[in-house]
Amino acid sequence: MKKEYISNASYGGERPLFAIRNLRLRNVTILPGESALKECFGIEAVQCEFTGKYPFWHNEDLLVRNCIFREGARAAIWYCRNLRMVDTLVEAPKMFRDMDGLKLERVRLPNAQETLWHCRHAELDQVAAGKGDYIFMHGSDIRINQFRLQGNYSFQYCKNVEIRNAEIHSKDAFWNTENVTVYDSVLDGEYLGWHSKNLRLVNCRISGTQPLCYATDLVMENCSMAEDADLAFEYASVQAEISGTVRSVKNPRSGRMVADGYGEIILDSHCKAPGDCSVETRGAESGQAAWHPASAGKRISERQYTE
């Protein structure tokens, strides 16, 4: 279907382009106001600037390329289906809410707090987000590549997520997630992955205190842990192959972990049943677990505790 074309224009006020269909915008400025393009279908916006609030709500089949969303364009794109955004700067917070079908390519979000909530079937490639507190809440079916994040409490309650080549600086990342896999990434922040289910980390570098506690069916493949990643794996069920030394392990619940060494292994009366996690040193005799200095000569894998 042929699209209507508007260029070199500006619009402000309340709903100036409400419910319009099959429209191409080029070099158009959306001035302060509200809901400039609400309830629209088949919109293409190229080299446009948005300064008013809520410009795209309840849209379908939306293409945004080489645009700028200023800080005043807060909550700019909500309740939309089938959005593609390319080479765009988003200075506005609270972007993307309750979306289905979302693709971001080479997008910068320097003010990304409370962004990407309740989004489904999302793909991100070469995206950078700053001030991204609470980014990706309750999302599902998400694929991410070359992602950079600075912001806390990320990916909480997300399901079915795959992340590759990321650098994530985020306290409380991946809390209460389910079916998340992270490849070839840096994960930096306190309390990583608490209460997660089926979290899989492959070739990842982990830093920050008390990581991966209360996790269920945690898998780690060829990961490494920084010196500050202490008191790890409390009450977790885990299968882990770790490169290098783990500073301290505390009361893992079940499973098996292998590392080159351990600074400290803490097992006490608070370890939850079955309390039979095998904590092993790479290169030791087959089946031999690591030893704790206070274990009175008993292997950790042989010690069991009740709640």
C-alpha positions as CSV (number, residue, x, y, z in Angstrom):
1,M,0.0,0.0,0.0
2,K,1.3,3.4,-0.9
3,K,2.3,5.6,2.0
4,E,1.6,9.3,2.5
5,Y,4.8,11.4,2.9
6,I,5.5,14.3,5.2
7,S,8.8,16.0,5.5
8,N,10.3,19.2,7.0
9,A,7.4,19.8,9.3
10,S,6.6,20.1,13.0
11,Y,3.6,19.2,15.1
12,G,2.7,19.9,18.7
13,G,-0.2,19.8,21.1
14,E,-2.6,16.9,21.6
15,R,-2.8,14.0,19.1
16,P,-1.9,16.0,15.9
17,L,-1.6,12.8,13.9
18,F,-4.0,10.5,15.7
19,A,-4.9,7.1,14.1
20,I,-3.1,7.9,10.8
21,R,-2.1,4.9,8.6
22,N,0.8,4.2,6.3
23,L,2.7,7.4,6.8
24,R,6.4,8.3,6.1
25,L,7.9,11.0,8.2
26,R,11.3,12.6,7.3
27,N,12.9,15.4,9.2
28,V,9.8,16.0,11.3
29,T,9.8,17.4,14.8
30,I,7.2,16.4,17.4
31,L,7.0,19.4,19.7
32,P,5.9,19.4,23.4
33,G,2.4,17.9,23.7
34,E,1.0,14.4,24.1
35,S,0.3,11.3,22.0
36,A,1.2,12.8,18.6
37,L,1.0,9.5,16.8
38,K,-1.3,7.4,19.0
39,E,-3.3,4.4,17.5
40,C,-1.3,4.5,14.3
41,F,-0.4,1.7,11.8
42,G,2.5,1.4,9.3
43,I,4.5,4.5,10.4
44,E,8.1,5.1,9.2
45,A,10.0,7.9,11.0
46,V,13.4,8.8,9.6
47,Q,15.7,11.7,10.9
48,C,12.9,12.9,13.2
49,E,13.2,14.5,16.6
50,F,10.7,13.9,19.4
51,T,10.3,16.2,22.4
52,G,6.7,15.7,23.4
53,K,5.4,12.9,25.7
54,Y,4.0,9.6,24.7
55,P,4.3,10.0,20.9
56,F,3.9,6.4,19.9
57,W,1.3,4.5,22.0
58,H,-0.8,1.6,20.6
59,N,1.1,1.5,17.2
60,E,1.6,-1.5,14.9
61,D,4.3,-2.0,12.3
62,L,6.6,0.9,13.3
63,L,10.0,1.7,11.8
64,V,12.2,4.3,13.5
65,R,15.6,5.2,11.9
66,N,18.2,7.8,12.6
67,C,15.9,9.6,15.1
68,I,16.4,11.4,18.5
69,F,14.0,11.1,21.4
70,R,14.8,13.9,23.8
71,E,14.3,13.6,27.5
72,G,10.9,15.2,27.3
73,A,9.6,12.3,25.1
74,R,9.3,10.1,28.2
75,A,7.4,6.8,27.9
76,A,7.5,7.4,24.1
77,I,6.7,3.9,22.8
78,W,4.3,1.7,24.7
79,Y,1.8,-1.0,23.9
80,C,3.1,-1.4,20.3
81,R,3.5,-4.5,18.1
82,N,6.3,-5.0,15.5
83,L,8.8,-2.2,16.1
84,R,12.1,-1.9,14.5
85,M,14.5,0.9,15.7
86,V,17.9,1.5,14.0
87,D,20.7,4.0,14.6
88,T,18.7,6.1,17.1
89,L,19.5,8.0,20.3
90,V,17.0,7.7,23.1
91,E,17.5,10.3,25.8
92,A,14.1,9.7,27.3
93,P,13.5,7.4,30.2
94,K,10.8,4.7,30.6
95,M,11.0,3.7,27.0
96,F,9.2,0.5,25.6
97,R,6.5,-0.9,27.8
98,D,4.3,-3.9,27.2
99,M,5.6,-4.5,23.6
100,D,5.4,-7.6,21.4
101,G,7.9,-7.9,18.6
102,L,10.7,-5.4,19.2
103,K,14.0,-5.1,17.3
104,L,16.7,-2.6,18.3
105,E,19.9,-2.2,16.2
106,R,22.7,0.3,17.1
107,V,20.6,2.1,19.6
108,R,21.9,4.2,22.5
109,L,19.8,4.7,25.7
110,P,21.9,6.9,28.1
111,N,18.9,7.4,30.4
112,A,17.4,4.0,30.4
113,Q,15.7,3.6,33.9
114,E,12.5,1.6,33.9
115,T,12.9,0.8,30.2
116,L,11.8,-2.4,28.4
117,W,9.2,-3.6,30.9
118,H,6.8,-6.5,30.0
119,C,8.3,-6.8,26.5
120,R,8.0,-10.1,24.5
121,H,9.9,-11.4,21.5
122,A,12.6,-8.7,21.7
123,E,15.9,-8.7,19.8
124,L,18.8,-6.3,20.6
125,D,22.0,-5.9,18.6
126,Q,24.7,-3.4,19.5
127,V,22.7,-1.6,22.1
128,A,24.2,0.5,25.0
129,A,22.2,1.5,28.0
130,G,23.2,3.9,30.9
131,K,21.4,4.7,34.1
132,G,19.4,1.6,33.4
133,D,17.9,0.8,36.8
134,Y,15.2,-1.8,36.6
135,I,15.7,-2.3,32.8
136,F,14.0,-5.5,31.4
137,M,11.4,-6.3,34.1
138,H,9.0,-9.2,33.4
139,G,10.3,-9.7,29.8
140,S,10.2,-13.0,27.9
141,D,11.7,-14.5,24.7
142,I,14.6,-12.0,24.4
143,R,17.7,-12.3,22.3
144,I,20.6,-9.9,22.9
145,N,24.0,-9.5,21.2
146,Q,26.8,-6.9,21.9
147,F,25.0,-5.2,24.8
148,R,26.4,-2.7,27.3
149,L,24.5,-1.9,30.5
150,Q,25.2,0.4,33.4
151,G,22.3,0.1,35.8
152,N,21.0,-1.9,38.7
153,Y,18.2,-4.5,39.2
154,S,18.3,-5.6,35.6
155,F,16.4,-8.5,34.0
156,Q,14.3,-9.2,37.1
157,Y,11.5,-11.8,36.5
158,C,12.5,-12.4,32.9
159,K,12.0,-15.7,31.1
160,N,13.6,-17.4,28.1
161,V,16.5,-15.0,27.5
162,E,19.8,-15.5,25.6
163,I,22.6,-12.9,25.9
164,R,25.9,-12.9,24.0
165,N,28.9,-10.7,24.1
166,A,27.6,-8.4,26.8
167,E,29.1,-6.2,29.5
168,I,26.6,-5.9,32.3
169,H,27.4,-3.7,35.4
170,S,24.3,-4.3,37.5
171,K,23.6,-5.0,41.2
172,D,20.9,-7.6,41.6
173,A,20.9,-8.7,38.0
174,F,18.8,-11.7,36.9
175,W,16.8,-12.1,40.1
176,N,13.9,-14.5,39.9
177,T,14.7,-15.3,36.3
178,E,13.9,-18.5,34.5
179,N,15.7,-20.1,31.5
180,V,18.4,-17.5,31.0
181,T,21.7,-18.2,29.1
182,V,24.6,-15.8,29.0
183,Y,27.6,-16.4,26.7
184,D,31.0,-14.7,26.5
185,S,30.1,-11.8,28.8
186,V,31.3,-9.8,31.8
187,L,28.8,-9.8,34.7
188,D,29.8,-7.2,37.3
189,G,27.6,-6.5,40.3
190,E,26.6,-7.6,43.8
191,Y,24.1,-10.4,44.4
192,L,24.0,-11.8,40.8
193,G,21.3,-14.3,39.9
194,W,19.6,-14.8,43.3
195,H,16.5,-17.0,43.2
196,S,17.1,-17.8,39.5
197,K,16.0,-21.0,37.9
198,N,17.9,-22.6,35.0
199,L,20.5,-19.9,34.7
200,R,23.4,-21.0,32.5
201,L,26.6,-19.0,32.2
202,V,29.1,-19.9,29.5
203,N,32.6,-18.3,29.2
204,C,31.6,-15.5,31.6
205,R,33.6,-13.3,34.0
206,I,31.8,-12.8,37.3
207,S,32.6,-10.1,39.9
208,G,30.8,-8.7,42.9
209,T,30.0,-10.1,46.4
210,Q,27.6,-13.0,47.1
211,P,26.9,-14.1,43.6
212,L,24.6,-16.9,42.5
213,C,22.9,-17.6,45.9
214,Y,19.5,-19.3,46.2
215,A,19.8,-20.4,42.5
216,T,18.1,-23.6,41.3
217,D,19.7,-25.7,38.6
218,L,22.5,-23.2,38.0
219,V,25.1,-24.2,35.3
220,M,28.5,-22.6,34.8
221,E,30.8,-23.6,31.9
222,N,34.3,-22.3,31.7
223,C,33.6,-19.2,33.8
224,S,36.0,-17.3,36.0
225,M,35.3,-15.4,39.2
226,A,37.0,-12.2,40.4
227,E,38.6,-11.7,43.8
228,D,35.6,-9.8,45.1
229,A,33.2,-12.6,44.2
230,D,33.0,-14.0,47.7
231,L,30.4,-16.0,49.7
232,A,29.2,-17.6,46.5
233,F,26.5,-20.2,45.9
234,E,24.7,-20.1,49.3
235,Y,21.8,-22.5,49.2
236,A,22.2,-23.0,45.4
237,S,22.0,-26.2,43.4
238,V,24.8,-26.0,40.9
239,Q,26.9,-27.7,38.2
240,A,30.0,-25.5,37.7
241,E,33.3,-25.7,35.8
242,I,35.3,-22.7,37.0
243,S,38.6,-21.5,35.6
244,G,40.9,-20.1,38.3
245,T,40.3,-19.7,42.0
246,V,37.0,-19.0,43.9
247,R,37.6,-16.7,46.8
248,S,34.9,-18.3,49.0
249,V,32.1,-20.8,48.7
250,K,29.3,-20.8,51.4
251,N,26.8,-23.6,52.0
252,P,25.9,-24.8,48.5
253,R,22.9,-27.0,48.7
254,S,23.6,-29.7,46.1
255,G,25.4,-30.5,42.8
256,R,29.1,-30.3,41.9
257,M,31.7,-27.6,41.3
258,V,35.2,-27.8,40.1
259,A,37.8,-25.0,40.2
260,D,41.5,-24.6,40.3
261,G,41.4,-23.7,44.0
262,Y,39.4,-22.1,46.8
263,G,40.3,-19.3,49.2
264,E,37.8,-20.6,51.7
265,I,35.0,-23.1,51.9
266,I,32.4,-22.4,54.5
267,L,30.1,-25.2,55.7
268,D,28.1,-24.8,58.8
269,S,25.0,-26.0,60.5
270,H,22.8,-23.6,58.4
271,C,23.5,-25.6,55.2
272,K,20.2,-26.7,53.7
273,A,19.4,-30.3,52.8
274,P,20.6,-32.3,51.1
275,G,23.8,-30.4,51.7
276,D,25.8,-32.8,49.6
277,C,27.4,-30.5,47.0
278,S,30.8,-31.8,45.9
279,V,33.4,-29.0,45.9
280,E,36.4,-30.3,43.9
281,T,39.8,-29.0,43.0
282,R,40.8,-29.5,39.3
283,G,43.7,-31.9,38.9
284,A,43.0,-33.7,42.2
285,E,42.6,-37.4,42.4
286,S,39.4,-38.5,40.7
287,G,36.5,-38.1,43.0
288,Q,38.5,-36.2,45.6
289,A,36.7,-33.1,46.9
290,A,38.3,-29.9,48.1
291,W,39.1,-29.8,51.8
292,H,38.1,-27.1,54.3
293,P,40.7,-26.3,57.0
294,A,38.1,-26.8,59.7
295,S,36.6,-30.0,58.3
296,A,38.5,-32.3,60.6
297,G,39.9,-34.2,57.7
298,K,36.5,-35.1,56.1
299,R,35.8,-34.5,52.5
300,I,33.1,-31.9,51.9
301,S,31.2,-34.2,49.6
302,E,30.8,-36.7,52.5
303,R,29.3,-34.1,54.9
304,Q,25.6,-33.7,55.0
305,Y,23.6,-31.2,57.0
306,T,19.9,-30.7,57.8
307,E,18.1,-27.3,57.9
